[in-house]
């Protein structure tokens, strides 16, 4: 037996072969698909088919060969179907095919595969010719696939009814389109959702820290301004007092002085902020901002 023939499953069709043979319908489906894929002459396909048979099933094909030595593979499978398959008639098999609809959640590729199995049964029973398979399958696919299926729209299957693709071409295109659309949805989902929550958490922590620092700075500035306003108020009040009292208050209001004595140019007024004179002798306009700046620097 050649390597190609070994890919076919065995079938006997008799009770004495029950331990190792499988049921006829799954065997027929598998064998039909395999024989359709092989790009070899009909005689080679028939030889591989005969080598996979035994018992009563082999006897059926031997009888056909006695009548017609060049019997086709299709006639062999049809004879086996009539002998071991269900007694479903051509009309019933074709009605089952036409009544098949895509189920909710079922992929288009899975529906087409299910259609192919039903169509093969209809062909075996003579309801549809082999030449009509591609056109019949495409028409049913377009008619019963869920409304506005994006795969059908993208592949433009409705426009290909006059020149329908084969089963292998159709299922290949549909599966490729399903894979492409699934990858596109996955990419969109990954693009829309954040990659990680860590940057957001980090930004939140930084924002809280910045708010705390600003609050602390505002509190310090508020206290310094209050002190400045109090100093200015006391300076105004000291203008009407005796000289020695004003001198004492002025000495209290001066900024801290280092251990060495300040020079004359370093003294500034607590009223206008200018250097060289004191608030008691100042006749300039009050300038609290400049005074605060001088206090802050000192």
Secondary structure as UniProt FT lines:
FT   HELIX           3..6
FT   HELIX           15..17
FT   TURN            18..20
FT   HELIX           24..37
FT   HELIX           42..51
FT   HELIX           55..67
FT   TURN            69..70
FT   HELIX           73..84
FT   HELIX           90..98
FT   TURN            104..105
FT   HELIX           108..124
FT   TURN            125..126
FT   HELIX           130..132
FT   HELIX           133..144
FT   TURN            147..148
FT   HELIX           150..155
FT   HELIX           158..160
FT   TURN            162..163
FT   HELIX           167..192
FT   HELIX           198..238
FT   TURN            239..240
FT   HELIX           243..253
FT   HELIX           264..266
FT   TURN            270..272
FT   HELIX           279..281
FT   HELIX           288..297
//
